Amino acid sequence: MSAKIKAAAVPMGLIETPFYPRLAALSRAKSWIGWAGYISPLVLDTVEFEYFAIRNQATLFDISPMHKYRITGPDALAVVNRLITRDIRKVRDGRVGYAMWCDEDGMLIDDGTVFRFSQTDFRLCCQEPMYGWLMDVAWGFDVVVEDESDSIAALSLQGPTSYSVLKDAGLDVAEMKPFDWREVEPDLWISRTGFTGDLGYEIWVPRDHALAIWDRLWAAGADWGLRAIGGQALNMVRIEAGYIAAGVDFQPVHAVMRLHRGRTPMELGFDRTVAFDKGHFNGRRALLAQQDAGQRFALVKIDIGGFKPADGALIYHRKRTEVGHVTSGIWSPTAKRNIALAELKAPFGISVTTDLWADVYVHEEGVWRHKMVAVVIETKPFFANTRARATPPRAF
């Protein structure tokens, strides 16, 4: 008689993050989306309340679905420097660096942040699943690559009163500068990072510590207007800050279905993140060739006339020649401007920067209306505030 084999339980549908019980209790809108296989709030209450909380109070956003990889071992620094385009040797221990990495054709695979514990210990955080690629990059090196995506929970605490919330929670971060990170308590790491362009922090804890840190922050935030938010409000503030989003402003090259849909760091406006003088890294030869031949596209920040959001609008030169399109666009409640990120075909956005127009369509009660509105290319973020860099922060 053969033994009975009990089938292992396999989760169906979206996976709950460690913070889901608290988020579900706060959700009035019941508006959820899938993010890297996890359930994530699009809106918890209303996008207006959540947006203004980011800019005027403090907010919590669950970033646990981000992919997180630990790279450790004697060759960890060499592997990270081979992976990314910037020179990780210039990022000190206890610091965080924004990074991009490419395939052999110089096309962007993803962007993210590199957390440096030491010369032999790094954590990479990103949007796209990267374990297979990291194993390819690390082949032949003395390193261990560990997927920490499920074992590490993370919260983004952002807004003018975010420092005050941490202070009242008994967490000492007064001397932390932007892109610093440290272990403030055993197994509780805080980085002064975020996706809002404002004062803010990210908190990293083991999965089983998640609800305890949420409750601690929530209690401390009672007098500081702390509110939980969803991804829709976060998307608005990241556009104001001029930050790009994978799958929106560029397509990760490993996810595209057609050739030539990838983009290089230079085409996204990140020439400064490419360190040709550090030696070999993935895509170096192709990026050197593009530096000589010139880029095909330019991702630019634009101010659009009027007040109708132009997300997805086509961009024209002299109202006749189509030269690009808006990748992300909103009406900014803080800047009081119609703002967007747009991809333009070279030489537009590079040597040709005037007489550009957006073809904006608006749906009004069953009727589509459209008009050409003037476009002005901007070189600075649409939102910038000195409190984002103030050290120590004030009790805003």
N, C-alpha and C positions, 0 to 999 in steps of 0.2 A: 504494500500500500504506500503510495507516494505521499510525502509530507506536503501539507498545505502551505503555500507561500502567500504571505500577506502583502498586498500591494502597498507601496509607499504612497502617502498622501502628496498629491501635486497641487499647488495652489492654482486656482482658475481666475482669470481676469487680472485686474490691477492689484498690485501688492500694497498693503498699508505701510506707510512710513512709521518710524517710532513715535512721531508726534501726532499721528492721525487721530487718536482718541481725543486730544485737546482741540484739534482743528474741527473735527466733526461736531463737537459740542458747541462750537462758536459759529458754525455755518448756518446762516439764514438763507442765503441764496441757493444753497445746494448745487453749486456750479463747480464741477470737478473736471479735470483733464488728466490724460496719461502723460507722465514724464519719465522716460527711461524705464517703463514698466511699473512705475509707482503711481498711486493716486495723489494728485496734487490740486490744491484749490485754484480755480481761475478767479473767482470772487467769493469772499466769505459774507460780506454785508452789501455794500455798494462800492463801485469803483471810485466814486467821488470821495467818499469818506476815507477810503484806504489811500488814495493818492495824496490827499491833503495831510493825512497823518504822517506820511513819509517826509513831507516837506516842512511840517510844523510841530511834530511830536516825536514819537518813536514807534517803530513797527517790528514785528517778528514775521519772517518768511522762512518756511521750511525748505532748506537746500539739501536735505538728506539724499534726494535722488541723484545728485551729481555723482559721476564716476570718480572714484578715489583710488589711487594706486601708490603703494609704498615701494620705493626702489632703494635697496640697501646692499651694502657690501663694499669691498675695497675699490671696485671700479664704478661705483655709483655716479660719481661726478662725471667721469668720462662718458657713461651711457647717456646721462641727461644732456650733456653738451653735444653729443652726437645727434640726439633726438631733436632738440629745439634750435631755433635760429639765433637766439640771443646767447650771450656768453654768461653761463651760470656761475663762472668763477668770480664775477663781479657782484654777485648777490651774496651778502654775508650770512653767516649762521644766524638763525633767528629772524630771517627776513623772508618776504614773499615777493616773487617776481612774476609779472605777466609774461606769457610766452605763447609762441606759435610754433607749429611743426608741420613739415611738408613731406610729400612723397618725392621720389627721385626726379620728377618733372617740375619740382618747385611749387606744386599746387598744395594749398592749405588742407591738411587733414582735419585740424581742429585748433582751437585756441583755449587757453586756460591759465591756471596759476600753478607755480612751482613753489612749494614750501620747503625751505632748507633747514633741516635739523642740524646737519653737519656735513662734512665733505663725503661721508659714507652713508648718508641717510636723507632721503628726499620723499616728499609726497607730491604727486601730480593730481590736480583736480580739473575735470573737464566735462563737456557736454556729451561727447560721443563715447561709445564703448571702445576701449583702446588696448585691452589686455593682449590680444593677438599681435598687434603691431609692436607693442612694447617688448614682447618676447622675441620678435624678429630683430629689433634694434639691439637687444641685449645679448643676442647669440654670440658666444665666444668670450663674453666678459664675465668676471667674477662678481656677479650680483644676484640678488633674489628679488623678483617682482611679485608683489602680493596685491590681490584685489581686495581693497578695504571698503568697497562701495556699500556693502550691507552691514558691516560691523561698526562703521563710524557714522554717528548722527550729527547733523549740523544745522545751525540756525543762523540766519542773517538778521542782525539787530541794527536797524538803520534809522537815521533821523536826528534832528537837533538835540533831543533829550536822551539819545542812546547812551552817552557817557554817564549821565545822571542815573539812569536805570542800573547800569553796572555798578556804579559807586554805592547805590543804596542796597544792592544785592551783596555787598561786601567783597566785590572783585576789584582789585587794584590795577587799573590800566591808565592812570593819569599820565605817566611818562611815555606811553607807547606812541610812536610816530606812525604816520601812514606807512603801511606795508611791513610794520613790525609784527611779530607774533611770539607768544611765549606761553609756557605752562604756568598758569596763575594758581592752580591748585592741582593736586595729583589727578592725572587723567582728564584735566579740563584745560584745553588750549584755546586761546583767543587770538585772533588776528585782526589788525585794523585794516580791513578790506571790505569791499562791497561792490554793488552793481548799480548804485544810485547817484554817484557823484557828490554825495553829501557826507556828513559825519556818520560813521558807522563801523560796525564790528561784525565778525563772524565767529561763532562759538562751535567748537569741535569736541565731542565727547563719545565714549563708547556707547553702543546702542542701548545697553541696559541702564545707562545714566540719563537717558533722554528726558523722560517725564519729570525727573527731579529737577533738572536745570530749567526746564520750561516753567514749572511751578515757582521756582525761586525767582526767576526773572519777572514772571507775571505779577507776583506779589509786590516786588520792588517797583514795578511800573505803574502801580495804582495812582500815584500822584504825578506821573509824568506823561499821561495820555497814551500809554502803550496800547497798541491795537495789532491784532493779527491781520495779515493781508494775503491776497492771492496774486497770481502772476500777471493779471491784466494791469494793475496799478504799477507793478514793478517794470513792466514793459514801457509805460509812459515815462517814468523817470530815467530809465537807461537811455532812451532816445534823447531826452533833454541833456543828459550828460555826454552824448555823442558816442556811446558804447555800441559795439556791433554785437549781433546775435547770430550764432550758428543756425543754419537752416532758414534764415530770414534775410540777412544782409550778405551772406555768402553761403554757398553749398559745400559742406565738407566733401572733399573729393572722393573719399571711399564710399559715399552714399549716392553719388550721382549715377544716372543711368546712361548718360550720353557723354561722349568725348568733348573736351574743351569747355566743360561747364565749371571746372575748377578755377580758383583765383589764387594769385600769389600774394604774399604779405605786402609787396609794393603796390599792387593794384587795389589793396584795401587801405592804403595810406599808412602802412606800418614799416616804412623803410628803416626807421630808427631801431627796430627790433631785430634787424638782420646784421650779425657780426661776422663779416667776411674774413676779418683778421684773426679769428680764433682757431682756424684750421677747419678740417672736414666736418660737415654736418649734412644730414639728409636734404637733398635738393640744392646744395651749394652751387654746383656747376650750372644748373638750369637758371638759378637766380642771377648768377654772374652774367650769363648770356642775355637775360632780360634787361639787366642793368645797362648793357651795351646797346641792345636793339631797341629798348623802350617798351613800356608796358602797354597792354591792350585795353585796359579799363582803368577807371579811377572812381573810387567810392568817396563821395564828398558830402559834407553837411550843407544843407540849403535852407534858405528862408523863402517861403512861398507867399505870394500876395493873397490877400483875403483871409477868411477864417474857416473855410471848408477843408477838413483834413484831406490830404492828397495821397493816401496810402495806395500804392499800385499805379499811380498816374504815369503816363508816358511823358518824357521830356523832349522838347523840340528846340532846335536852333533856328532863330529867325522865323519861328512859327511854321516852318516848312519841313525841315529835315529831322526825322526821329533820331535822337542821339542817346537815349537811355531811359531809365525808369526809376521811380521811387521804390525803395525797398522797405522803408519804415517811415510812417508819417503820422503826426498827431497835431491837434491844436494844443499848445502848451498853456495850461492855466496859470503857471508861475511866470513864464517869460512873456505871456500874452502875445504869442507869435504862432504862425502856422509853420511848423518846422518838420524837417524830414532828413533822412539819409537817402542818397540816390546813387545808382551806378550809371556812369557815363562811359561811352566808347571814346577811346583816345582819338584825337587830341583834346576832346571836350573834357573840361574839368582839370586840364593840365595847362595847355597853352591857350586854349580858347575857353574863356570863362564869362563872357558877356552875351547878351541877347539870347538868353535861355528862357524857355517858357514851359509851364506844366499844363497839360490838358486835363483839367479836373472835371470829373463827372460826379454829380450829386443826385441821389434818389430822394425825391420829395413827394410823398403821398401818391406813389404809383407813377410818377412822372420823372424821367431822367433829364437833368439839365447839365449843360457843360459850358465851360469857357476857358480860354487861355489866360493864365495868370503869370506874371513875371516871377522869375527865379533869381535869387542872389546867392552865390556861393559864399559860405562862411568858413572861417579858419579856426574859430574857437568854439568850445562847447556852448550850447544854448543856455545852460545853467552852470553857474560856478559860484561858490560861496567860500569865504575865507575860513569859515568854521570847519570845513572839511579837512583842513591841514593844521588847525590850531592845536598846539601842544603846550601845556595840558588844555583840554577843551574846557570851555566855560559851561555853566549850568544854563544852557540856552532855553 
